[in-house]
Amino acid sequence: RGARLARDVTRLACETAAKQAELEALQRRLRNLQRHSAEQDVRFAEAARKTSRLQVRLRGTGATTQGEDLDGQLLWPNLRSTGGMGGPNMAKSAGLMKKQ
């Protein structure tokens, strides 16, 4: 009877250790998935903002200032401060101005 109890205790200890290792692996996997999901949420939010800005530009209302990208960053930062090269024709050929 004592040998059987010792064997059962050993088996339960091994099973407990295996389950604990499995639980730790699942916790790591969950943390990785949560981190990935949060990163993806940030990318989706940025894509939604850019899509919204593009839709506004396509409708022709609230268009960005000439020479700015969708984030409001200057495409050619040195051109605005120096008076630019090419003026409106350059912007038109780059597709930044509406065709009339």
Backbone as CSV, one residue per row, in Angstrom:
resi,resn,N_x,N_y,N_z,CA_x,CA_y,CA_z,C_x,C_y,C_z
1,ARG,0.820,-1.199,0.000,0.000,0.000,0.000,0.862,1.260,0.000
2,GLY,1.936,1.281,0.740,2.829,2.438,0.815,3.476,2.737,-0.517
3,ALA,3.856,1.691,-1.247,4.489,1.881,-2.559,3.497,2.506,-3.540
4,ARG,2.239,2.072,-3.447,1.223,2.632,-4.339,1.001,4.117,-4.054
5,LEU,0.944,4.486,-2.784,0.777,5.895,-2.406,1.966,6.732,-2.894
6,ALA,3.160,6.212,-2.735,4.361,6.932,-3.179,4.322,7.127,-4.692
7,ARG,3.906,6.081,-5.414,3.806,6.179,-6.874,2.756,7.218,-7.276
8,ASP,1.601,7.213,-6.582,0.544,8.188,-6.889,0.999,9.611,-6.605
9,VAL,1.691,9.799,-5.501,2.191,11.137,-5.159,3.196,11.606,-6.212
10,THR,4.077,10.715,-6.633,5.063,11.063,-7.658,4.367,11.419,-8.966
11,ARG,3.366,10.605,-9.347,2.622,10.868,-10.581,1.913,12.217,-10.508
12,LEU,1.263,12.495,-9.384,0.555,13.775,-9.224,1.525,14.956,-9.250
13,ALA,2.694,14.787,-8.662,3.702,15.851,-8.673,4.170,16.126,-10.098
14,CYS,4.376,15.047,-10.861,4.804,15.218,-12.263,3.703,15.885,-13.083
15,GLU,2.473,15.459,-12.886,1.359,16.062,-13.611,1.202,17.533,-13.246
16,THR,1.369,17.851,-11.967,1.271,19.241,-11.517,2.357,20.092,-12.170
17,ALA,3.575,19.574,-12.215,4.682,20.312,-12.845,4.412,20.519,-14.333
18,ALA,3.889,19.488,-14.989,3.595,19.600,-16.424,2.493,20.632,-16.662
19,LYS,1.453,20.590,-15.833,0.359,21.556,-15.979,0.842,22.972,-15.700
20,GLN,1.733,23.126,-14.726,2.282,24.451,-14.408,3.101,24.983,-15.581
21,ALA,3.896,24.128,-16.205,4.699,24.538,-17.363,3.770,24.921,-18.524
22,GLU,2.705,24.126,-18.725,1.750,24.436,-19.778,1.056,25.765,-19.502
23,LEU,0.702,26.000,-18.250,0.050,27.255,-17.877,0.969,28.446,-18.136
24,GLU,2.241,28.330,-17.791,3.192,29.419,-18.029,3.350,29.695,-19.519
25,ALA,3.387,28.625,-20.329,3.502,28.801,-21.780,2.256,29.506,-22.326
26,LEU,1.090,29.115,-21.832,-0.149,29.764,-22.284,-0.196,31.228,-21.853
27,GLN,0.323,31.545,-20.671,0.365,32.936,-20.214,1.285,33.768,-21.105
28,ARG,2.442,33.200,-21.475,3.351,33.908,-22.396,2.672,34.144,-23.742
29,ARG,1.996,33.116,-24.227,1.300,33.246,-25.506,0.215,34.324,-25.431
30,LEU,-0.530,34.350,-24.329,-1.570,35.360,-24.145,-0.977,36.764,-24.128
31,ARG,0.131,36.948,-23.407,0.783,38.271,-23.368,1.230,38.697,-24.764
32,ASN,1.802,37.743,-25.527,2.237,38.070,-26.895,1.053,38.454,-27.766
33,LEU,-0.042,37.717,-27.653,-1.234,38.024,-28.438,-1.830,39.373,-28.035
34,GLN,-1.828,39.678,-26.749,-2.349,40.972,-26.293,-1.489,42.113,-26.820
35,ARG,-0.165,41.933,-26.774,0.742,42.964,-27.288,0.523,43.157,-28.792
36,HIS,0.434,42.051,-29.518,0.216,42.115,-30.958,-1.122,42.794,-31.265
37,SER,-2.135,42.467,-30.515,-3.457,43.062,-30.713,-3.418,44.568,-30.460
38,ALA,-2.717,44.979,-29.412,-2.610,46.412,-29.116,-1.872,47.143,-30.230
39,GLU,-0.797,46.533,-30.747,-0.054,47.149,-31.853,-0.936,47.256,-33.091
40,GLN,-1.715,46.217,-33.338,-2.599,46.232,-34.492,-3.698,47.293,-34.335
41,ASP,-4.198,47.469,-33.117,-5.195,48.513,-32.864,-4.644,49.887,-33.208
42,VAL,-3.383,50.118,-32.848,-2.746,51.400,-33.155,-2.648,51.584,-34.671
43,ARG,-2.225,50.509,-35.378,-2.114,50.605,-36.845,-3.481,50.829,-37.481
44,PHE,-4.511,50.143,-36.992,-5.850,50.320,-37.542,-6.367,51.732,-37.293
45,ALA,-6.094,52.276,-36.122,-6.538,53.638,-35.824,-5.854,54.633,-36.756
46,GLU,-4.564,54.442,-36.994,-3.837,55.330,-37.908,-4.372,55.187,-39.326
47,ALA,-4.639,53.967,-39.745,-5.201,53.748,-41.081,-6.577,54.403,-41.201
48,ALA,-7.376,54.336,-40.150,-8.697,54.966,-40.173,-8.568,56.487,-40.282
49,ARG,-7.598,57.065,-39.563,-7.384,58.519,-39.660,-6.957,58.910,-41.075
50,LYS,-6.033,58.135,-41.643,-5.577,58.460,-43.001,-6.705,58.269,-44.004
51,THR,-7.499,57.220,-43.827,-8.635,56.997,-44.723,-9.607,58.148,-44.642
52,SER,-9.858,58.612,-43.435,-10.770,59.740,-43.254,-10.230,60.984,-43.952
53,ARG,-8.940,61.230,-43.801,-8.341,62.395,-44.461,-8.422,62.260,-45.980
54,LEU,-8.183,61.039,-46.488,-8.278,60.825,-47.934,-9.700,61.055,-48.433
55,GLN,-10.681,60.582,-47.676,-12.067,60.784,-48.077,-12.418,62.265,-48.105
56,VAL,-11.913,63.007,-47.141,-12.150,64.451,-47.112,-11.509,65.096,-48.340
57,ARG,-10.300,64.671,-48.657,-9.621,65.244,-49.828,-10.349,64.885,-51.114
58,LEU,-10.837,63.649,-51.199,-11.562,63.239,-52.409,-12.842,64.035,-52.591
59,ARG,-13.498,64.365,-51.495,-14.718,65.168,-51.570,-14.404,66.625,-51.874
60,GLY,-13.149,67.021,-51.684,-12.743,68.384,-52.003,-12.979,69.371,-50.888
61,THR,-13.324,68.896,-49.707,-13.521,69.810,-48.579,-12.417,69.597,-47.580
62,GLY,-11.932,70.666,-47.049,-10.890,70.576,-46.023,-9.603,69.976,-46.536
63,ALA,-9.287,70.201,-47.795,-8.074,69.627,-48.370,-6.853,70.134,-47.621
64,THR,-5.831,69.317,-47.623,-4.606,69.713,-46.943,-3.964,70.867,-47.697
65,THR,-3.129,71.579,-47.009,-2.416,72.696,-47.616,-1.494,72.163,-48.691
66,GLN,-1.313,72.954,-49.734,-0.429,72.551,-50.833,0.939,72.175,-50.289
67,GLY,1.440,71.029,-50.717,2.772,70.603,-50.317,2.809,69.829,-49.014
68,GLU,1.656,69.452,-48.465,1.634,68.665,-47.239,1.110,67.280,-47.542
69,ASP,1.615,66.301,-46.806,1.066,64.962,-46.953,-0.143,64.821,-46.044
70,LEU,-0.662,63.609,-45.907,-1.887,63.400,-45.135,-1.700,63.665,-43.646
71,ASP,-0.483,63.608,-43.165,-0.233,63.868,-41.753,0.064,65.334,-41.484
72,GLY,-0.033,66.177,-42.503,0.254,67.595,-42.326,1.740,67.906,-42.373
73,GLN,2.554,66.927,-42.720,3.998,67.138,-42.809,4.318,67.711,-44.187
74,LEU,5.263,68.618,-44.228,5.650,69.210,-45.505,6.348,68.174,-46.357
75,LEU,5.914,68.079,-47.617,6.566,67.159,-48.538,7.927,67.696,-48.960
76,TRP,7.999,68.997,-49.143,9.234,69.657,-49.543,9.498,70.801,-48.563
77,PRO,10.018,70.522,-47.380,10.137,71.554,-46.346,10.981,72.759,-46.758
78,ASN,12.007,72.548,-47.570,12.869,73.672,-47.949,12.233,74.554,-49.014
79,LEU,11.234,74.052,-49.734,10.632,74.849,-50.802,9.780,75.983,-50.260
80,ARG,9.042,75.731,-49.186,8.157,76.760,-48.656,8.975,77.913,-48.067
81,SER,10.063,77.602,-47.377,10.835,78.661,-46.732,11.652,79.472,-47.736
82,THR,12.019,78.894,-48.875,12.851,79.603,-49.838,12.045,80.182,-50.989
83,GLY,10.743,80.060,-50.927,9.932,80.575,-52.020,9.610,79.508,-53.036
84,GLY,10.219,78.364,-52.933,9.867,77.221,-53.760,10.463,77.253,-55.146
85,MET,10.339,76.118,-55.801,10.772,75.981,-57.182,9.575,75.466,-57.964
86,GLY,9.178,76.116,-58.985,8.113,75.614,-59.825,6.736,76.105,-59.446
87,GLY,6.523,76.572,-58.241,5.251,77.128,-57.809,4.092,76.178,-57.991
88,PRO,2.915,76.727,-58.349,1.710,75.908,-58.461,1.810,74.832,-59.532
89,ASN,2.572,75.108,-60.608,2.689,74.101,-61.668,3.349,72.837,-61.157
90,MET,4.325,72.988,-60.290,4.988,71.828,-59.719,4.006,71.054,-58.846
91,ALA,3.230,71.767,-58.048,2.251,71.102,-57.192,1.192,70.411,-58.039
92,LYS,0.777,71.050,-59.136,-0.248,70.445,-60.004,0.292,69.177,-60.638
93,SER,1.545,69.212,-61.105,2.112,68.021,-61.741,2.334,66.914,-60.709
94,ALA,2.513,67.274,-59.454,2.681,66.261,-58.406,1.342,65.750,-57.909
95,GLY,0.251,66.305,-58.421,-1.072,65.833,-58.053,-1.594,66.403,-56.760
96,LEU,-1.011,67.517,-56.305,-1.426,68.093,-55.036,-2.551,69.106,-55.198
97,MET,-2.778,69.578,-56.389,-3.833,70.572,-56.602,-4.909,69.955,-57.475
98,LYS,-6.137,70.432,-57.261,-7.247,69.965,-58.086,-7.098,70.493,-59.508
99,LYS,-7.451,69.639,-60.461,-7.458,70.098,-61.848,-8.729,70.914,-62.063
100,GLN,-8.608,71.978,-62.859,-9.769,72.846,-63.100,-10.345,72.629,-64.454
